[in-house]
Amino acid sequence: MRKRRPRRGFDEAWKYAIRTFFRECLQLLFPAVHDQVDWTRPVEFLDANLYRLAPAVRGKRRQTADIVAKVSFHDGTERIVMIHIEIQAQPDPNFALRMFVYHYHIFDAYEYPEVVSLAILADADPNWRPNTFGYQNIGSELQFRFSTVKLLDFDETVLERSRNPFALVVLAHLRALKTRGKPNLLLSEKIALIRQLRERGYTVEQVIHLYKVVDFMMTLSQELEQLVQQVVRQFEEESEWPLTSLEEFAIERGAKQGLQQGLQQGIIESTMYILHRRFGDDALALEPQLKQIESIERLRELSAFALDAATLEEFAQAMEAAKI
């Protein structure tokens, strides 16, 4: 029997969390990298949709790197940090190869910078721990190593005591895994995490962001979600809870739309980057039409086709067809 793949929202919640708490993520999961970064300099997030797998590897599904950021290190060197999140039901024999392909495409696309490849293994198999790709033959040898962190290795008690807000992100993920298929238990765990948001002394902004992440990772039925909202309203009445009724409503109704819009904008930007690099300034005229396409799936297809189109006119025709 084929195992169920995690829902797309689960993956998007991780991307949202890492972008929002990038420094805290490295501090908790990759402290050695975190300590080398000069955090007085700005972090620049780069387009990730450019980096596709080779056809023989990707199969029928488009693959992209998850988080790609340019940061400055204490030695004065700018480096590109790639964080890939692997969330799936079973080990992937091609994962190490994919990490190498992502690494190479980033290295090539940005004119050979130093690339730091990091992988967050968020699956449920404690024995699956890939961290190298390589081969050796007559006259050639390749060895590629990347850093990984296994979320199952974290002690939940330690995470509960941590002041790092990203610890709550990891907790939400682990408890969502643990309660999969058990909605009543998931309800209990979700309420417990929301209660911790109030008790940990986070800023108002951190609470709002973390609430969104928890809400996405621990999705419940409409009936059970109403119970969660009752708890939130009770928290509001008992203390100066930063989730006011208006903000809570905005999160409930608008958070998913906000993530969707952010994803849409990211794909459009990466597509225009590709077109401009291949066809010059003439490609800029297509951006207003590209923004009219609301389907994420069609935008993904167009972003992939931007690499393969023989001419700008051929891409424009495909874009017009996608509007239908």
Buried (B, 14 or more C-beta within 10 A) or exposed (E): EEEEEBEEBBBBBBBBBBBBBBBBBBBBBBEEBBEBBEBEEEBEEBBBBBBBBEEEEBEEEBBBBBBBBBBBBEEEEEBBBBBBBBBBEEBEEBBBBBBBBBBBBBBEBBEEBEBBBBBBBBBBEEEBEBBEBEEEEEEEEEEBEBBBBBBBEBEEEEBBEBEBBBBBBBBBBBBBBEBBEEBEEBBEBBBEBBEBBBEBEBEEEBBBBBBBBBBBBBBBEEEBBEEBEEBBBEBBEEEEBBBEEEBBEBBBEEBBEEBBEBBBEBBBBBBBBBBBEBBEEEBEEBBEEBEEBEEEEBBBBBBBBBEEBEEBEEBBEBBEEBEE
